[in-house]
Structures are given as structure tokens and as C-alpha cells.
Amino acid sequence: ISYPDFFLATLVSFLINFICWYLFFRALRVSPLSHTMPYTAFTQVFLIPVAFFWLNELPDLKAAFGILLIFAGGYGIHLSSKNIFTPIKSLFQEKGTRLMLTVAFLWSISATAEKVAVVSSSQAFYGTVISILLSAAYLPILLHAEKQPFKKVKQFLPQLSLLGLINGFTLLFQFTALKYLFVSYVIAFKRTGIIVSVI
């Protein structure tokens, strides 16, 4: 493990993800899904300059075109009408869209930091560390926000366990991909999950 690189990258990732997940769920609460989720597709666009600056990663023209196509698909699948500017208009009308665009930009930084952390250690080690850090950070918020949080956890334990298992495998696969591919490629493929969100 390259400890200096790992600690710095993990710290950056933790701080950004701590803020981002709060903003993400806040955006989903205050605005419709169709006005918020499209903006997560901006992450891979923001990633191109961020990854180039931090990691000197620059996709070739064909790869950049592919990334933009995935972005266009994520944008287009959420059009609520034939007006192609509907998601852009919602940026000025919905608070949630502005929050989600902020999340997309911040995630471009955290995704780059995650690659540094993974390369400096291993995908399993980093995944375990960042999950523990975020869980510990959000626990006081959960205890403060909910009167009987553990009763709710017990009530939805099967669903939460399944989600936890899926999320664990997702992180493992994502961090493994980060070890071998450009960050912008990995996140571009990840954003195709927008289709699942719609379903």
C-alpha cells in the first residue's frame, strides 16, 4: 500500500461522498425523478478534464464520442416531452436539478480520487474502508433524524440486506474496473444504470 496516496485519496473521496449522498437524496425528495436523475449523466463529461488534470488520463476521440453518446442517452431517456430542452429548463425551475448537477460535478472528483485509492491499495481494501467511514459518519445523522431507527431497520431488514449485498458487489466490480480502465470509461458504463432507474 502506498499510504500517502491512499490516505489523501480516501480523505477526498470520503468528504465528497459524505456531502454528495446527502445532496443526492435531498434532490430526489424535492424534485421528480425525471428532473433529477438525468444530471448524473454529466459526471462522465466532467470527468474528462478532472481525470486529465489529476491522472493524465485522456480518452481518444472514439472513446470520447462513446462517452458523449452514453451521456446523450442518459439525457434523452428522461425527456418528458418532445422538447429536447426540457431537462435544461428544469435546471432553472427545480431545486433538485441544481442539487443533482452539483452532485455530478463533485462525483467526477471523487471517482478520480477512488481510482488513486484503489491503485494505491486494492479494490477490496478501499471498498471496505470507505464503506465503514461513510457508515460511521451517517450513523449520528440517522440517530438524530429518526426516533426509532433500529425498529425501522428491523422492519425492512430483508430489503436492506439485499440492497447491501448488491451495493457490495457493485463497489467491488466498480473498483476492480477502475484498476484497469480510465475513470471516464468506468463511470460512463456505470451511468447506463440510469435505464434501470427509469424501469
N, C-alpha and C positions, 0 to 999 in steps of 0.2 A: 504493500500500500504506500502510495505517495501522500503522506499525511498532510503537508501544507496545502497541496492542491485539493485533496479530498475535503478537508475541513472548510476551506474557503468556499468551494463549490456547494457543499452541503448547506452551509450557512445561508448563502444566497438563495438556493432552492427552497429552503425551509421558510425564510422570511417572505419570499414572494408567494409561495403556495399557501401559506397561512392567510395572507391578505386575499389572494385570488379566490380561494374556495368560499370565503365569506361573501365576496362580491358576486361570485357565480350564482350562489343560491339566493342571494338578495335580488339579483337580476331576474331570476326565474319567478320570484314571488311577486315582483312589482309589475312585470310585463308579460305578455303572452309568449309562449314558446317560439312561435313563428317570427316574433320580432327580436328574439334574443340569440337563439342558437346559431343563426347564420353567421354571426360575427366571430364565432370561434374559428371559422374558416380563414379568418385574417391572420391567424397565428403563423401559418407557414409562409405567408407573404412577408410578415415582419421578420421571420427567422432568417431570411436570405442575408440581409445586411448585418444582423446581430451575430450569426454564426461566422460570417466572413471576418467581422471585426475581432471576435474572441478566438475562433478556432482556425481561421484562414480557410474555411470551407466555402466553396463557391460552386454551385451546380452548373453543369454545362447548359447550353441553350435548349437541348431536347428535354433535359430534366426540369429546367425552369419552366418550360412550356407545360410539361406534365403537372407540375405543382400548381400552376395557374389554372389548368383545366379542373383539377380537383377543387380548387377554391371556387371556380365558377359554378361547379356542380353543387357545392355546399350552399352557395349564394342562391342559385336558381331554384333549388328544390323547395325553398321556403317562400317563394313568391306567392302572395295571397291573391294576386290578380295578374292580368296580362301586362301591367305596368312594371317594367323592369327596375324602376327607381323606387318601388315600394319599400324595400329594406333601407335604402338611403334616407328616404323621407322619415321613416320611423326613428332614425337616429336622432332627429331633432324633436320628435314628438313623444318618444318613450324614454323614460329614465333608465329602464332596464337595458335598452340597446347601448346606451352610452357606457353603462357599467360593464357590459359584456365586451365591448370594444377595448376598454381598458384592460380587462382580463386577458384578452387575446394578445395584446402587446406585452403584458407582463409575463405571460406564459412563454413567449418567444425567448425571453431572457432566462427563465427558469429551466426550459428544455435544454438550452445550451449549457447551463450550469450542471444539469443532470448528466450530460454526456461526460463532462470533465470528471464528475464524481465517480461515474461508472468505470471510466478508463483508469482512474487512479486507484480503484479498489476492485470491486466485482459487482455484477448486477444484483446478486442475492444480498450481499452485504449492504450495499447502498439502499436497496429497496426496504430492507429491514430497518435500517437506521432512520430513514426519512419517515417511514410509517409510524414508528414509535414516537418520533419527535412531534409529528402533527397530531397524533392521538393524545399525547400528553398536553399539548398546547390547547387543544379544543375541549378537553375534559372539564376544566373550570368553567368555560363558557356554557357547556351543556348543563352542568350542575346549577348554574345561575339562571339559565333560561327556562329550565323545566322544573316543575315542582316535584315530580316523581319520575325522573329519567330512567331509573333502572326497572321500574314497573313497565314502562313502555318498551324498553329493550327486551324484557322477558316476554312481553306480549307479541312482539314481532321477531323473536329470536330466529325462527327458521328462515324468514325472508332476509334478515340481516346477515345470517351466516352464509347464505347462498351468495349474497352481494359481496361479502367479504372475500369469499373463495374466488369469485370471478375477478374481483379487483386485484387480488394477489397474483393470479395468473397473468392478468393484463399487465401489471407492473413488471413482472418477470420477463414477459415476451418483449415489452417495450424497451426495457433497459438492455436486454440482450441485442435487440436490433440496433440500439444506439451505439453499441460497442463496435459494430461492423459497418454501419451506414452513416451518411451525412445526416445531421439532425433534421434538416429541412425535408429529407425524403421520409424519415420515420414519422414525423408529425403530419406530413401530407397524407400518408396512408392512414394514420390514426384518425384524421378528420373525416374520412369516409364513414366513420361511425355516426355521423350526422344522420345518415339514412336510417339507421336503427332508431335514433331518437324520434324521427318522424313517425316510424311504424309504431 
